[in-house]
């Protein structure tokens, strides 16, 4: 085989590599990020382009984050007693810097805002993982009934996949509700224009979020050193 042929074969093999077992593959492309349907000036519609990438199927758990703390690579999270008894719950009470430190420790990174939105909205670019219409019990938000799993009632953050419809077309869980998530970007009202390095971007809804906040287009600012019981994160990696 000629050199050019081998090079093409190598590129194809890289492009087809499967994601790690705890991640899902998200196809890159150009899409309309943001939404004029949301009641906020912070979510302008704009054209965004991302390359193929992998993102973790679930939010980083209390147990996984605890291993990073024990290794001395992450700062301690502010975790309530109930979460400490259930290590599978998503970790919260972490700063943006904590999230960056964890992903770096894992050999990964925070997803960009556009990557996160692509992962949540899917190839069809829906407002919610399940479609464009809000459904009260589709995700863990303010209007949903509590999740019950193995006889345990979860009225706040719930284990991964407790709300079966909150699953993106790529297979990522709980991107609409459960806990909100840090992404890599610094915040600005118009994404990418004069970002403020003291503010990070938080994407997605959480267990007492209102319907519009469950949309993949929703975004909010938060101080990079802030800790919230509603905010966690997940990591991503490049696909090649």
N, C-alpha and C positions, 0 to 999 in steps of 0.2 A: 504494500500500500504506500502511495506517495505521502510525503510529509504533510501536505495540505489535508489529505484524507484522515491521517492520524489525528491531526489537530481538530478536525470537525468531530471525529468520534469522541475525543476527550471532552469537547464542549458539550456534546449530547449527554455523556455520562454524568457530568457535573449537574446539568440542568435537570436530570431525572433522579438525582439522589433523593432517597426518602428522608423525611424529617426524623429527628430523634424521637424516641418512643413517647415522650411526654409533650410533644409539639405537634402542630398541624401545619401543613403547607398552605400558603396564601399566594395566589397567582397575582403577579404585578399587573399594572395597567394604568390607564388614565381614566379618571372618574370625576364626578362633581362632588366635592366635599362640602360640608356645611348644608344648611337648608333654610330657605326663606319661610318655611312652614313653622319654624320654631320661634317663640316669642322672646327673642333676645337679639341684640345687635352684635353679640359676640360670635355668632354662627353664620357669617356671610357665605353665600355660595361662591365657590371658586373651583378652578380646575386644578387637580392634584395628580401627580404621577408617582408611582412607587414601583420598585423592582420586586421580583419574587423574593419572598422571605418566609421564615418559619416563626411561629409564635406559640407560646405555651398554651396548651389546651385549657388549663385552669389557672385561676389566680394563685399566686405563691401562698403556700399554707403556713400556719403557725409553726408546724413541725419543721418544714424546710428552712424557714427563716431562723429558727432557733439553732439549727446546725451551723449557720453562718455566724451567729453570735458566739457560739461555743468555740468556733475556730478563730475568733478574734478579728474577723473581717467585717463585721457589721455592728452598728450600734444597737443597743437594746430597744425593742419596740415597747410601746405602751399597750399592754394586752390585758383585757379583763379576765377575771378568774374563770368564767365559763369557757372562754376560748382556750385557756391553758389546759383545761380538761379535755378539749377536743382538738387535737393537733391537726385534723384535716380541714378545719375552718380557715378561711383566708386571713392572712395576717393583716392587721391594720395598726394605726398609731405609729407609722413610719414616715420619716421625712423623704423628700425627693433624693437627698444625698444617700440615705439608707438604701433606697431602692436601687440607685446606681451602683452602690457598693456590693449589694447582693448579686445583681446581674453580672457584674465584673468578676466576682468570686466564682460564679458558675461558668465563666468563659462566654458570657452572653452580654446583652445590652438591653436597655429599655427600648421599646418600639417608638418610632416617631409618631407624632400626632396623626399624620396621614396614613401610616401603616396601621395604626390601631383602628382608625375609622374604616379602612379597607377590610380589615379582619372582621369587624362587627357588621358591616353592611353587606358584605358578600359581593359576588360578581354582578348581581342584579341591582346593587346599590339601594337596597331598601332602607327605610327609616329605622326599622327594627329588625332583628334577626329573622323573625317569622313573617314579615311583610310590612306594608306601609300603614296599616291600621293598628292602633293601640288596642291591646287586649289586657284587661286588668290582672288576670292570673297567669300571664305568660312569663313574667319575670318577677324577681323579688324586689318589689317596690312598695310604695305607700298604700296602694289600693289592692295589693295581693293578699290572699289568705296565707296564714303561716304555713311553712313547709313542715310536714311530718315525715320523719324517716326513722325506721326501726323503733317506733314508739316514742321518739323524742320530738318535741315541738320546737321549731326554730322560728322565733319571732323577729330575729334580727338577721345577722349574717347566717347563711346556711351552707351545708356541705356542697361541693361541686355537683352540678347537674340536678339539684333538687327541683328546679323548674325546667322541665324537659323542652319546652318551646324556646327557651333562651339558649339557642344553639345556632351559631352562624352556619352559613352554607359550607364553610371550610371545616367545620367541626369543633370550633372553639366554644367553650361554655361560659355562661354568665357574663357576657359582655354588655348586656343591657342593664341588668340589675345585680343585686347581692352587695358588692362594694364597688365604689368608684376606683379609678386607677390612674396612677401617675404615668405620664409619657415623657419622652426625652426632651421635648421642646421647651424653651422659655416662652412665656406668655406675651401676647400683644393682641389688642382687640381685632386687628386684621392679621391673621396668622402670617408670620414671617416678616412683618413690617415693624421695624424698630422694637424688637423684643426686649422685655425687661428681665435681666438676669436674676433679679431677686424673686421673680414669680415663675412658677411652673404651671403646666397645663394638666388638668385633671379631666379624664374622659369617662363617660358612662354613668349609669345610675347606681343607686345603692338602696338599701332595704327600706328607707322611708322617702325615696325620691318620688317626685310627681311625674305624671306620664311623659311630658316632653323631655325630662331629664334622662329617660330610659332610651332615647334615640341615640344611635351611633354617631349622629352629627353634633350632639350636645358637647359643650366644652365649658370649663370654668377655670378661673385663675386661683392659685393658692400659693402662699409664701413657701419657698423651697425648704425652709426649716420648720414648717408647720407639721403638726401631728394631728390626725383626725381619726376617730373611731369608725369613720365611714370610708376611709381611703386606704387601698392597698395597691397592688401592681402585679404585672406579669412581665416576663422577659421575652426577647426575640433574638434571632440570629439571621444573618444573610443566608440566602439559599445556595450561594456558591462563593 
